[in-house]
C-alpha cells in the first residue's frame, strides 16, 4: 500500500510538472497580442499597429513591406483570396504572392525568427521577396511577438469558411452560419458607420459594401478587418469586438445580398 501511494504521488507530481512546463511554453509563445498582430499584418508602420508612422529610410512604397501584400489577408498566398492578385514585375507599385507564400501549414508553429527573416532583402530593393525585418526602422520585438501570436492563434477566414479559388470571384462557403443572426449583428455593429444600405461611406468601391464584396477575394480581407480592425476609426472596439463566428454570420448575410445581382443596397 505504501509503495502504491508513493507511486501515485510521483505520478501526480509528474502531471503537475508537465502542465506547468506546457503553460510556461505557451505563455512564452503567446507573449504577443494576436489582435495587435492582425493590425500589424495589415500595415505595421502605422501608429495604431505599434509602428512609428513612417516608412523605413530607403523605402518609397509601403506595399512592399506589408505582410498581407505577399501572403494575403488570409495568409494563404496564391491559395487564397489573392489567387489572381497582380503585382511585381507587371506592376511596380506592389508585390504579388509567389510560391511558398501560403503559411497555413505553419499555423501554430511560427517562430519569431521566421517573422524577422534576417536573410531577407534590403529595404531599398522592391520585388516579391520577403524583406529582413530586423533592419533599421523595421519591426519591434513586440510587433514580432504580436505577429507570431496572430499567425499561431488568431482567427482566419479558413476557420469559418471553405474557399474555392477556381471560381472567379473566389467562392466562400461559410460553415454553420446564421444569416438571420448576421443581419442582426450588422445592424448592431456595422450600420452606424456603413448605413443600412452599406453605402454611407466611400470605401473605394462603386456600390459601397456590396460592390466591395462583389470583388475577387474580398471576404478574406473583410474578415480580418472585422475581427482585428482596419484603422483607428474601424477599430476592433468600434465593431463590438466581434468573434470569428459573429463575423462569419455577418459575412454570410452580406453574401446573400451580394449574390443577388439586382440588389444595390444591403437594405433590399
Secondary structure as UniProt FT lines:
FT   HELIX           2..29
FT   HELIX           34..43
FT   TURN            44..45
FT   HELIX           47..49
FT   TURN            57..58
FT   HELIX           62..64
FT   HELIX           67..71
FT   TURN            73..74
FT   HELIX           77..79
FT   TURN            80..84
FT   TURN            88..90
FT   TURN            99..100
FT   HELIX           104..106
FT   TURN            107..109
FT   HELIX           112..116
FT   TURN            118..119
FT   TURN            123..124
FT   TURN            133..134
FT   TURN            136..137
FT   HELIX           141..153
FT   HELIX           157..159
FT   STRAND          161..164
FT   TURN            165..166
FT   STRAND          171..174
FT   TURN            175..176
FT   HELIX           179..189
FT   HELIX           191..194
FT   TURN            196..197
FT   TURN            206..207
FT   HELIX           208..213
FT   TURN            216..217
FT   HELIX           218..228
FT   HELIX           237..239
FT   HELIX           244..258
FT   TURN            261..262
FT   TURN            266..267
//
